[in-house]
């Protein structure tokens, strides 16, 4: 594999690593129990869904996208 293409591939993971580090700071006591983990992830997904709805349906309640 060419060195440049390998470096480009690794560069794509930088935003993922940055988000992981941010999440670790937000949740320093990440639960070991997978059900508690799921509850946190579900809450985050709900926030994303709300943001998507806000972008599509605000400011006047009509779809403008």
N, C-alpha and C positions, 0 to 999 in steps of 0.2 A: 504494500500500500504506500502511496506517495505521502511524504511527510506533510505537505501542504493540505491535502485532503483530510488527513487525520487531525491536523490542528483545527481545520474548519469544523470538523465534526465535533470536536471537544468544545469549541467555542459556543456551540448551540446549547450546551449544557450549563453554561454560566448563569442564565436567568433562573434555571431550575434550582441550582445550588443556592443562589441568592434568596430565592423564595423559601427554601428549606431553612436557611439560617434565620430569616425573619420569623418564620413559624416557630422555630425553637425558642426565640426570644419572647414571643407572645405566649407560648405555652411551655414554660420551663419545667413544669411538673407533668409532662405528658403521661396520661394514664397508661398502665400496662394492660388493663382490661380492654379487650377489643370492642365491647359494647359501649364503653365510655368514649373510646376513640371514635367510633361511628357517630355518636351523638355530637361530638365536636365537629366532625366533618360534615354532618348533615346541616348543622347550623350555618357553617360557612357556605355550603351549596345554596341554602335558602337566601343568604345575603346576595349571592351572585344572581340568583333568579329575580330577586327584587330589583336589583340594579338594572338588569336587562329590561324588565317590565317598565321601570321608570323611564329609561331611555326611549322605549318604543311608544309609550302611552302618555307621557307628560309633554308639555305642560297643560294642554287643554283637554285631556282625556280622549283625544282622537288619535288614531294611528297615523303617524306621519313619516314612518320609515320605509 
